Amino acid sequence: MDFLHKNFSKTTLEPNNDKVESDKKSKKYIISFKKSRKENAKLLFKTATEVAQKFVPCLDIAVGLANSIIECYDQAKYNKEICRVMADRVELAIASIRLLKRSIDNDAKFQEKSYYEAFIHFNEILTQIESFVKEVSSMNKFLEFFNASYVKGQFEEIRDDFDHAYKALHLAISIDQVIDREKEDKTIKTTLQELKEYYQNIHKGMSDNYNLTTVLAAKVENLEKNGGKNLSFEPPRIDPRDIVPHDSTLYHGNVKLMKYKTLDVACKQLKCTIDGDSHDSKRARGTLAIWNQLRECPHIIGFLGISKLDVGDCMIFEWAELGNLKDFYQKKKLSWETKLSIARDVSRGLGFLHVIGVLHHNVKAENILVTDSGYKCKITNFDLSRGVEDESHELTDIIEVIRWMAPEKIKSYGSKTYVPYTYKCEMYSFGMFLWELSFNRIPYEKLKPNEIIIHVEEGKREILEFENGPSEIIEGFKNIIESAWQQDPKRRPEDPVVSKILESLAKTYFSEGHPYEQSINESVTSLTISQTSQSETDTDEFSDLTLDDDDDDDFELLPLQKGLELHNSKTKEMKTVEDYKLPWKIFAAHADRGNKIATYWKGYYLWEGYYVNKDRVEAVKLFKLAADSGVAEAQLRYAFAFINNPDLPYDKDIFLEYLTKSGENGNIVALYNLGEVYYNGKRKIPQNKEKGAEYLKIAALKNNKQAIDALKKYDISL
């Protein structure tokens, strides 16, 4: 079993932001562009050749970014509607840009400096949208009660930025004629509420351990990126003397019933060695260590540890009294209510795996265990499991899985073209599993493997002829199955859509709640481990942030990325004052146009006195402005501005608020410092060793050396 990563965030729905802020921003942008137009009405390009050389690449970049955003929307697993709102806008932009491109040779505005700079700014907004859509379309921002108010705030700010920048270009198609913002707002509110409910449902019955899901995701990420080479992952070891024969000599396949202290356990021999320093051994130990913590999810079979028995290394699991679901439904007729309960259990278990970035790869009744007389079901058999971006096992024989295999994977079998296993493949398998559960038999029972291949590739499926039963359950199952086994992967539903159907049915038929459900403690602490905004956190820009005891009319605006590249092109020791000149101008120009990342960098240059005179009072203002717009680096800088700063007396609450925001927004340095703050009770923050240890673990799993050293120093095990 191998895993990959995904990252997570806090979920609380808050009231809508005051519209005054949006109005203020609107006025700010209008003033900004009018002023720019007035001051820069002079010509920047005098010939058609100059215009083409500058503008055509700029237009092509815009189209490329727009196409990337649309592709993200097409492939979105979560927040499809939020992504759609952005995709609608960039579709409009593509159409307008194509019309604009036709008039590039005879439109005077292409020669103006202000228009060129407005287009550079527009491309920066598209870059921000691309990053935002990539985040919200996966689960990067949605662990531990994802912060719905944060996502909503980011969405509204980026949407406003786009609309103002688009209008400043005076394009042919008016955005106000095409876009209904009021309708968009209602859609976003509904989407975030539904995702919150989905996340809560897949976590029902789990403990309120600090950041459990986040730590798991970080472990999965580290294991997939590094194979556990930087950190030691060890599965629990069970003393063989504690594993004794059971009174009953039962077997479920190659799994034997044994006794571990007072527990009935299943013993299964490992297929490979996990001892030694080889890459494979370390990876296997890391995988099992993560699997051990998956038992926190009540819908995944509990892995207890490894024990050296007479037959060799064995995995020790909780015992499933009634065996696998396939054997069970063949022996016993299940009611539709029981089938609904089982379907919901499996949906929740798969949802949890997907949230931490794991795809099961082998969803079928034979890999679902029935643990007790209440028919509580748990997912097992992770032999084929992989992370969402990791390559699948190369199967030499697909006979065991072909009945549940998505058509795109069937088509790629035996060919030289690799087709990745995706969430959509897993959704197809879930649909086939649900058919199997509904009709108490494996799909295509009378067809041979080669006949199944032809049948499925032609778009044919199993017959849906349900027996008598509750119409609502049957209709719900039918809707899920038919949508899940669509030939086109894009037409298959996302996890939250399926979950909503099953949870709604469960509320109807289980008025007192499922007997195995437990309420979620909504006070769980959480944080986000985002892959965005990380580039600066690993440079020397933050090396000091650890807790110890002039205008130029001839300046041609360049993309913000160019400024960042120039800033990082040399080490600090190798730079001269002149090396900071052009980056400063780029950052300042984009900051003046409202770019939040540029605002942070302008503040940083003022704080350090790079090229310009040091002005820490103004720098703090800019840090806060960018911090309140969600820039993780700015949140970290603003928090540390309260330490040893004569111009800004220390404020414990503000320091902790912004340090926490930075950590929740994915800044590794902030995560490390949060760990130190809580573990040692620094800076007048009440000590909380458990909470501090979790932050340190997550920072260490993101390869922060200081956090790794801290775990060793405090003797904290991952």
N, C-alpha and C positions, 0 to 999 in steps of 0.2 A: 504494500500500500504506500503510495506517495501522495504528498499533498502540495498544494500551492497556497497562495495567500489571497486574502482580502482584508480590508480594513474597515473600521467601524466608528460610530458616533452616537451621541446622546439624543434621546427622543422625548421632546416635550412640545406639545402644541401650545402656542401663546397667541394672544390677540393680534389682529392685524396691525402692522406698523402705521403710525400716523401719516396720513397722506400729505401733511404739511411738508415732510422731509422730501417727498417726491417733487412737490411744487417748487421747493427751494432749489433742488437740484436742476429742475427744468430751467428756472430763471438763470441759474449760474451758467449753464451751458449756452443758453441763448446769448447772454452777455459776452461770454468768452469768444464765441465765434464771430459775433458782430465786431468786437474789438479787433480781433485778428484780421478780419476782412478789411477793416478801415486802415489799419496800420500797415498791412502787407499787400495793398492793392497793386504794387509795382509788379512788373513782369519778372518771372524767374527763368522762363524758357522763351527764347525769341524765335526759334525755328521749329518747323514741324518735326524735323529729325530729333531735336532735343526733347520735344514733348513725347515722341514715341519711345525714345530711349528710357525715359524716366517713368512714364505713366503705364506703358504696356506691361512691364514686369509687375508693377504695383497692382494693376487690375487682375493679372493672372494669379498673383498671390491671394487676392481676395476670393477669387473663384475656387482656388485650391482649398482654402480654409473652409469655405462654405460647403464644398463637397465632402470634406472630412466630417463636418458637423452632421450633415445629412446621413452619412454612413453610420455615425455613432447612433443616431436616432433609429435607423433601420435595425441595428444590432442590439439595441438597448434591452437589458434584462429588467431593470427597475426604472421607475419614473418616466415611463414612455411618454406620458402627456406633457411633462415638463420639457422633455427633449423635443417633443413635437412643436411646442410654442417657439422654441429657438429655430427648429428646422424650417418652420413656416416663414420666419423672418429672413433667413439666409436664402431660401428659395426665391423670395421676392428680390433680394439683393442680386442674385445671379441674373435674373431676368433684366433688372435695371442696368446692371453693369454691361450686359451684352448690348443693350440699346445704346448705352453711353459710348461704348467702344467704337461704334459705327460713326460717331460724330467727332472723333478725337482730332481729326485733321482740320476741322473748320469751326470749332467751338473755342471762343476766346478765353473761356474760364480755365482751360487746360494750361494756359500760359501763366496764370497767377500763382504766386507763392502760397497764398492762403488756401487755395483749392488743393494744391499738392499736399500741404501739411494736413488738411482735413482728411484726405484719403489715407495718409500714413496713420493718422489717429483711428480711422475706421478699421483698418487692418489690425490694429492693436486690440480693438474691441472684439473683432472676430477671433483673435487668438485666445482672449479670455473666455469667450463663449465655448470654444473648442475644449478648453481645459475643464470648464464647468460641466459641460455635457458628458465628458468622459468620466468625471467623478460620479455624477448622480445617476448615470446609466448603469453603473456597476453597484457594488455595495460599499465603495470606499468611504462614503460619508454616512453609512447607515448601520452602525452597530450600537448596542446598548442604548436603546431609546434614542435613535438618531435625532439630532437637534433640528426639528422641523422649522422652528423660527429662524435658525441660522440659514437653512437652505432657502426658505422663503425670502429672507432678506437679501441673500446673494442673488437669487433669481431676479427680484425686483430691481436691484441696482444694475445688474448687467443688462436687463431688458431696457431700462431707462437709458443707459449709456448708448446702447445700440440705436434706439429710436432717435435720440438727439443727434448722434453722429450721422445717421442715415439722412435725416432731414437737412443737416448742414451741407450735404453734397448736392442738394437740389436735383435729385434723380427724377426720372420721368414718371415712375409709378409712386403715387402717394401712399405711405404706410397707413395713414388714417382711414383710407378708403377700403383697405383690405383686412386690417387687423381689428378685432373686437376685444379690447383690453378687459372690459368688464366680464365678458364670458371667460376669458383666460384666467382671471382671478378666481372665479368660482371653480374652475377645473383644477387649478393648483391646490386650492384648499381641500377639495375632495380627495385628490391624489395623495397628499401628505397624510391626511387622516387615515386613509385606507392602508398606507404603508406602515403607519404606526401600529395599527391593529394587527397587521400581518406579523410584524416583528414581535409584538407581545404574544401572539398566539404560538409562534414556534418556540418561545421561551417558557411557556407555561410548564410548571413542575420543576423548574431549575432553581438552584440555590441562588442567593443574592451575593455570592462571592464577588469581591471587587474585580471588575474588568475581566471576568472569566473569558468571555467570548473574544474580547480584544487581545488578551494574552495568547489565546489559542491561535487567532489569526496571525499574530506576529510570529509565533513559533512555526506555523505552516510556511509563512513567507521566508523565514530564515532557513528553514530546512530545504526549501525548493531552490533558493538562490545560492546557498552555500553548502548544502549537504550536511549542515551541522558542524562544519569544520572549525568555526570560530567559537562555538559554545558546546558544552557537553549536555546532550540530551540522554537521559537514561530512563528506561521503563522500570517500574517497580520490580524488585526481585523477591520471590516468595520462597521461604525455606522449604525444601522438599519434605522435611519431617512434618510440616503442617498439612501436606497433601496426603490423605489416606484413602484407602478403598471405601467405597460406599456399600451400604447393606444391599443395595440393588445394583446388579451389574448391567446397567442400561447403556446402550449406544444410540446415538443419532448420527448415522453415517460413520464417519471416521472420528467422531467426537465421543469421548467416554465420560460418563458420570462419575465424579469423585467427591470427596468431602474436604473442604478447606475450613478448618476449625468447625464452626457450627453451620457453615453455608454449603448448599449443594452447588457444585461448580462443574463446568465443562472443561475438559482437557483436550487440547489439539496440538499435535506435534508440529513444530516449526519446520518449514521446508528448507531454511538456510540458517547458517550460523550467525549469531549476532555478536559474538565475542571477537576481539581483535581490533586492529586499528585501520583496517581497510576502509575505503570509501563506502562500499556496500554495507559493511557491518555497522558503521557509524550511522548511515542513512536508515538502516533497518531499526536500530535502537531509537533514533529520533522519531521515526514513524510510530513505533509502538508507544513511546512516551506521550505523543499527542493523542493516540487512540485511547490511552488510559484516561485522559481527561475528557474524552467525548462521552464517557459514561454519565457525566453531569446532565446530558440530554436524556430524558426519560424514554425517548423513542429510538435510541441506539443501544445495542447490546453492550453490557458493561464488561470491559476488558480489565482484569484485576492485576495482571502482571505475568512474569516469566518464572518458570521453575525448572530446575534440572531434575527430571525424573529418570527412571530406568531406561526409557526409550530414547532419551535425549532432551533437548530444550523443548518445553511445551508452553503454549499460551493458555492462560487460565481465565475463563469467562464465567459470567453468571450463567446458571443453568436455566434453559427454557423448557419448562415442564412438558409442554404440549408439542414440542418439535417445530419443524418449519411449517409455514402456512400452506404450502402445496399439499403436504401429507395430511394436514389437518382438514382442509376443505374436502379432500377425497374421502375422509372418514365420517365427517359430520356436516349436516346441512346447516348452513349459517343463515340467520335472519338478515333482512335488509338493514335493520338497525345496527346489527353487529358489523356488517360489511361497511357501513358508513363510518362507524367508530374506527375500524381497521384502516380504511382509506385515509381518514384524518390523521391517525397516528403516523402512517408512512409519509404523508405529505408534510407533516411537521418535522419529522426526522430528516427528510431530504432538504427541506427548507433550511434547517440549521446547518447541515453540511455545506449547502450552497453559500450561506452567509459567510462562513469562514473560508470559502474558496476551494471546496472539495467537491468533486463529481464522483459519484459512486461507480458508474460504468456498468452495473449489472443488476438493474432493478427488475425483480421478478419474485413471485410468491415463495419460491424455494429459498430465497435469501432474506426472508422475513420470518422471524421467530415469534412464536406465541408462548408467552412466558407463564401464564396462569389461567385459572378458570374464568377470570374476567375478560379473557381474550385480549389482553394488552399485548400489542405487537411492537417489535423492535427490529431495526435494520441490522443485518450482519453481513459477513463475507466482504472484506475490503481488499481482496487480493488484486483486483483490477483497478482499484480507485486511484485517481490522479488529481493533481491540482488543475485549476481551470485553464491554465496556459501550458501545462505540461503535455508532452506527447503520450498518447495511449500506448498500452502494451500492444506489441505486434502479435495478433492472434494467429496461430497456425491452424486452428480449427474453430469455426464459428458455430458449430452444431448446437452447443450449449446455450448460445446467446441469440441466435439469429431470429427467433420468434419475437423477440422484444427489441430488435435492433432497428434503428432509424434507417430509412431508405438511402440517405446520403452515405451512411457508413457501409451499408450492404454493397452499394455501387462501387465503393473504393476498395472493397476486399479483393485482394489478389491483383490489384492494379498498382502501377507505379506512382499514381497520384495520391498524395497523402491528404486525407480529409480529417480535420481535427474533430474530436468529440467535444460537443458544446452543451450548454444548458438546454438547448433545443433538442439535442439528441436524448438527453435525460428526460425531458418532458414527453417525448414520444414513447420512451420505455415505460414511463409512469402511466400513460394512456393505455398501453398494452397490458400492463399489470392490472389496471382497473377493470379492463375487459375480462382478464383471467379471474379476478376476484368475483366479478358479476356472474360469470357463467360456470365457475367451478371446474375449469379445465384449462390446459395450456393453449395458447393461440395456435391456429393452423394444425390442430392435433393430427389430422389425417394426411397432411402434406409432407413430402420429403423436402430436405433443405434446398435442393436445386429448384423445386417447384415453388417454395416460399420466395426465393430470390426473384423469380419471374413475376409471381403474383404481386409482390410489394412494389417492384420497380414499375409495374404497369399502373400503379396507383390503386390497386385493389386492397381490400382489408377484410377482416372478419365480419360476420353477420351480426347485426344488432337486433336480436329478437328476444326481448326481455320477458321473463315470466311475470305473473301477477305479483304486485307488491305496491308499496307506497309510491304514488305517482310522482311526488316531489323528488324523492331520492332517485328514482329511475331516470327522471328527466335531467336531474343534475349530473348523474353519472354519464348519461348519454351525451350531454353537452361537453363535458370534459373530455371524454374519449374521442369524440368526433373532431374536436379542435386540436387535441394533442397529437393525433396521428395524421395531421395534414401533411401532404407530400412536400409542400414548400415550408422549410423550417421557420421562415419569417412569420408565417400565419399561425404558428403554434403559440399558445398563451404563455405568459410569465407566471412564475410561482404565486405571486400575490393574487392573481386572477382566480387560479384554481383553489387556493386557500380560502378565498372569500366565499366561493360556492359551498365548499365542504363545511366551513365554520357556520355559515348561515343555516344550512340544513341541520347541523348538530344542535344549534340553538332551538330549532323547532322540535326536534325529536328527543333531546336530552334537556328537558327544562330545568332539571336540578344540576346540570353540568355533568360532564363525564367523570366517573368516579376516580380517575387517576389525575385529574386536573388539580393544579394548585394555583392560587393567585400569584401574580408577579409582584414582587416588592418594587414599587415604582420609585424607590429612593436609591436604586443602584447607582453607584458612581460609574462614570463612563468617560471614555475619551476616544478620539479619532486618530487612526494612524493612516494619514493620507500619503499618497505617493507624489502629491503636488507640492510645490514650493519647498522642495528639499535641496535644491542645488546650492543655495547659499548656506544652509546649515552645516554643511560639511567643509566649508572653507574657513579661513582664519577670521572671517568677519565676526564670528561669535566666540572666538577663543577666549575673550575677556569675560564672557558672561557665565561665570560659575560662582557659586556661593562659597566664599572662604569664611573662615571665621572673619556777471554783467551782461547786458543785452548785445547781440550781434546781428545786425540786419542782414548780413550776408550769410548767416548760418543756415545751412540746408538741413531740415529736420530728417533724422535717420530713425529707423525702427528702434524700439526700446531694446530688443534683443541684441542689437549692435552695441549699445551702451554696456550691457551686461557682459558681452564677450570681451570688450575692451578692458573693462574693470578687472576681469579674471585672467587677462592675458599674461600678466606678470605677477610675481610675488610682491608683497608689500615692500620688502627690503630692496627690490630692484626698481621700484617706481620712482619717477621724478615728478615734480609738480605738473609738468606738461602732460604726463601720462594720465592725469586726472581731468584735464581740461575738457576734452571732447565727451567723455562719459558724463561729466557734470552738466554740460550743455544739453545732452540728450535727455538725461533724467529730469532736469529743470523744465525743459520744453514740454515733455509728456505730462509732468506733474501739473503744469499750468493748464493742461487740457483735461484734467480730471482723472488721469490714470493712477489708480490706487497703488500699484506696485512702484511706479515711478515716484510717487509721493513719498513712499518709504525710503527709496534710495536717495532722493533729494535730502530728506531729513538725516540720513546716515552720513552723507557728505558734509552737511552742516555740523553734525555732532563731532566728527573727526577733524574737520577743517581741511578737507581734501580740496585743493585748488582755491576754495573760497575761505573767507575768514570764519573761524569757528564761532558758531552761534547755537549754543545748546538750548536756549530758551525757545527759539524758533524750531529747532530740531524736534523738541518734545511735542510741540503742537502738531508737527507733521506726522510724527510717530503715532499720536493718538488718532489723527484723521485717518491714516491708513489702517491702524489697528481696528477702529470701529467699522471699517469696510471689510474686515475679515482677513487681512494680510498677516499670516502667522509670524513672520519675522518682525513686523512692526509691533505686534502684540508683545513679543518677547522683549524688544528694545524698550517699549514703553514701560513694561513692568520693572526692568532693571534701571530705568531712569530715576526711580525712587530710592535707589541705593547709593549712598555716599555722594549725594548731589546737593550742594548747598542751596541751589535755586529751587529745590523741590523736596520738602520734608518727607520722610518715609511715611507711607500710609499702608499699613498691613493689608487692609481689605482690597485696595486698588491693586497693590502688587500681586496678591494671590489671584484676584479676578482675571487679570490680563495674562499672568503666567499660565493659569489654567486654560484660558481661551487659546493660547498659543499651543499648548500641549494637545488640546482637543482638536486643534486645527492641523496637527501632524508634525510640529516642530520637535525634532529629536532632542535638541539642547534643552528645550523647555521641559520635556518629559524627564530628562535626567535631573534637572533642578527641582522639579516637583517631587521626585523621589527623595532627594536629599532633604528638601524642606520638611516633608511629612515624616520621613524615617527618623530624623534627628531633632525635629521640632525647631528648626532654624527660623530666624526672622520673626519671632514672636508668633509663629504658627503652631497651634496645638499639635503635639506629637501623635502620629498615627502610623505605627510601624507596618501594619498590614497594608495600608493604602500606599505608603511609601515604597514598600517592597514591590508592589504590582507595577508602579510607575517605573521603577528601576529595571524590572524584568523586561518591560516593553521597550525601553530605550536600549537595553543590552541586545535584545532580539533584533533591533534595527542597527546593530553593530556600532553603538556608541561606546568607545573605549573606556571613558570615565565610568559609565554605568556597569560595564563588564567588571572593571576593577572594584567598583563598590560592592557588587554582589559577592565577589571573593572576600573582600574585607569584612563584610557583615555575615559571611558564611550563609548566604541565601542560595538555595537550590532552585534551578528552573524547573 
